[in-house]
Amino acid sequence: MAELALKQAYWQTLASGNSVLERHGGIIYEIFPDGTKKTIKEVEPPTPVTIGQKITIP
């Protein structure tokens, strides 16, 4: 149900004329209502963890 709400909010935001942020791979994009993309920032890929694993964030 949360996934559906997120998708609905995404499309409602674009339909209202505002942009949304989206991450693909290691890049954050700003998506505009006309379908164009603007690169905002390159980020590190997610850190894979297993259940119960403890990690230290520097």
DRENDOBA-755319 format. One record per residue: x, y, z of N, C-alpha, C, O in turn; residue in three letters. Coordinates in pm, whole numbers, padded with zeros to 5 digits, always signed. Each point is the difference from the previous one (the first is absolute). Example, Ala and Ser with C-alpha at 12.3 -4.5 7.8 and 13.67 -1.06 7.14 Angstrom:
% DRENDOBA-755319
+01319-00569+00780-00089+00119+00000+00090+00120+00000+00104-00002+00066ALA/-00139+00107-00138+00082+00119+00006-00077+00109+00073+00051+00111+00017SER/
This chain:
% DRENDOBA-755319
+00082-00118+00000-00082+00118+00000+00088+00126+00000-00035+00099-00064MET/+00147-00104+00135+00089+00116+00004+00060+00028-00137+00018+00115-00038ALA/+00012-00223-00036+00056+00018-00134-00099+00072-00091+00038+00087-00078GLU/-00164-00124+00088-00103+00064-00081-00013+00148+00036-00014+00085-00088LEU/+00017-00054+00218-00010+00140+00044+00119+00082-00051-00017+00115-00039ALA/+00135-00174+00039+00119+00069-00048-00011+00030-00149+00033+00110-00045LEU/-00078-00209-00033-00016+00021-00144-00106+00108-00028+00017+00083-00089LYS/-00124-00088+00166-00107+00099-00020+00052+00141+00031-00028+00094-00074GLN/+00104-00079+00182+00056+00131+00036+00097+00049-00108+00004+00119-00031ALA/+00075-00211-00024+00095+00032-00106-00073+00061-00120+00037+00108-00048TYR/-00141-00178+00000-00072+00047-00118-00083+00124+00028-00014+00086-00087TRP/-00042-00074+00206-00075+00120+00036+00091+00122+00003-00040+00109-00041GLN/+00161-00127+00090+00096+00110+00005+00035+00047-00140+00002+00120-00027THR/+00026-00214-00063+00031+00037-00138-00121+00065-00067+00015+00097-00074LEU/-00135-00151+00099-00121+00054-00061-00030+00142+00047-00062+00078-00072ALA/+00107-00044+00193-00024+00135+00052+00103+00101-00052-00006+00118+00034SER/+00102-00165-00116+00098+00091-00059+00130+00011+00076+00085+00083-00033GLY/-00067-00166+00135+00124+00002+00078+00093-00113-00042-00042-00094-00067ASN/+00167+00105+00107+00098-00104-00032+00016-00095+00118-00037+00032+00113SER/+00094-00150-00141+00027-00099+00103+00146-00043-00011+00062+00015-00105VAL/-00008-00069+00215+00136-00054-00001-00008-00151-00009-00089-00063+00059LEU/+00184+00005-00132+00001-00144-00021+00144-00045-00008+00084+00069-00057GLU/-00054-00187+00113+00135-00053-00006+00003-00121-00092-00081-00091+00014ARG/+00175+00092-00107+00025-00113-00089+00147-00030+00010+00085+00083-00033HIS/-00053-00204+00078+00140-00034+00019+00061+00090+00105-00051+00009+00111GLY/+00158+00058-00144+00067+00089+00093-00022+00147-00031+00081+00084+00038GLY/-00190-00052-00108-00024+00139-00038-00141+00043+00042-00096-00074-00020ILE/+00085+00193+00077-00129+00058+00035-00039+00095-00112+00076+00088-00039ILE/-00199-00107-00011-00053+00083-00108-00121+00080+00049-00074-00044+00088TYR/+00057+00161-00146-00123+00075+00018-00083-00025-00126+00045+00028-00111GLU/-00165-00081+00128-00088-00031-00111-00106+00108-00010-00066+00032+00099ILE/+00049+00025-00218-00096+00108-00022-00127-00054-00064+00002-00106-00061PHE/-00113+00180+00075-00128-00047-00056+00004-00029-00150-00078-00082-00049PRO/+00166+00148-00025+00007-00026-00145+00085-00123-00034+00017-00032-00117ASP/+00036-00037+00220+00077-00122-00020+00149+00019-00007+00074-00099-00009GLY/-00026+00222+00012+00145+00023-00004+00063-00030+00135-00066+00007+00104THR/+00194-00042-00107+00076-00032+00121+00118+00095+00013+00061+00038-00100LYS/-00030-00001+00222+00117+00082+00028+00081-00074+00107-00054-00035+00105LYS/+00182+00012-00131+00086-00065+00098+00026+00095+00115+00043+00114-00021THR/-00070-00161+00142+00020+00082+00119+00132-00034+00069+00079+00088+00032ILE/-00056-00217-00011+00117-00039+00078+00031-00148-00019-00091-00081-00017LYS/+00219+00046+00019+00040-00140+00003+00017-00040+00145+00060+00073+00079GLU/-00113-00190-00044+00007-00049+00138+00060-00140+00001+00005-00068-00103VAL/+00041+00027+00220+00054-00134+00014-00113-00102-00009-00112+00029+00041GLU/+00140-00146-00095-00104-00102-00006-00037-00045+00141+00079+00017+00093PRO/-00198-00074-00075-00041-00046+00132+00095-00107+00053+00059-00075-00077PRO/-00046+00070+00208+00083-00101+00064-00086-00123+00028-00096+00009+00076THR/+00129-00123-00137-00080-00120+00027+00025-00050+00142+00115-00009+00044PRO/-00220-00023+00027+00011-00054+00135-00093-00119+00013-00099-00012-00071VAL/+00133-00076+00164-00086-00114+00029-00069+00025+00133+00046+00081+00080THR/-00154-00149-00057-00075+00017+00125+00090-00033+00118+00064-00105+00003ILE/-00061+00194+00094+00081-00019+00119+00141+00053-00011+00070+00006+00101GLY/-00027+00031-00219+00136+00051-00019+00009+00141+00057-00091+00081-00016GLN/+00203-00052+00083+00024+00132+00054+00108+00068-00083+00103-00060-00029LYS/-00127+00185-00007+00101+00075-00074+00029+00130+00074-00083+00050+00076ILE/+00201+00003-00099+00040+00126+00062+00004+00107-00108+00065-00017-00104THR/-00133+00126+00130-00001+00112-00094+00101+00102+00049-00011+00050+00112ILE/+00112-00018-00195+00103+00094+00044-00052+00140+00017+00076+00090+00037PRO/
